[in-house]
Amino acid sequence: MANLHGQMFSVSIAPTYVHIFPKTYYGFPEVDPHFGIGISADYQKYIGNRFSMGLGIDYQQSSVEIGSGMPLPGDPSKPGHEETVKLVSTSIKVVYNFNYGLFITANPFVEFQLDQFEELLIENHNGIGISFSCGKRFQVSERVGLFLEPVIWIKNIIELEDNTYPVRLNTIGLKAGVSIQ
């Protein structure tokens, strides 16, 4: 595979689905996740034949429907509503490249929530997480390639703010993108 001085630049888009963890607390409303979208830009530098490292920036937007849930005794029930969570993260990409364009990645990331309002039920997601993926690159020409990459993001493993009842928005998605080498 020919490359531009051992470097690769890529952009991708991913339909995503959010998984809420943990699902419920007593008195906590039921949360029903919806589909979202993710956009990524990455830079990688090859280190030897098999390994590459790089940096990435990601934007993810997800919606969740907050139900009325089970109110605490004496607490009035609230109507359900939808909340949108917008997240920006920067990551360090570690990639192991197999033969035939196959690869696996592990990406520790720092994530910041863009829309932090007091009235949001989903807590602030400023924190450190990790994502894992595997994928396949398809060479279109000597310098241009396409790739598909199923990804799982485990968010807010280490919180940067104190949340009494942390709710993690773990996400799965399928990145599809183009790379220039």
Beta strands, then each sheet from edge to edge (+ up, - down):
strand 1: 7-21
strand 2: 31-33
strand 3: 35-47
strand 4: 51-66
strand 5: 81-97
strand 6: 102-113
strand 7: 127-139
strand 8: 144-159
strand 9: 168-180
sheet 1: 2+ 4- 3+ 1- 9+ 8- 7+ 6- 5+
end
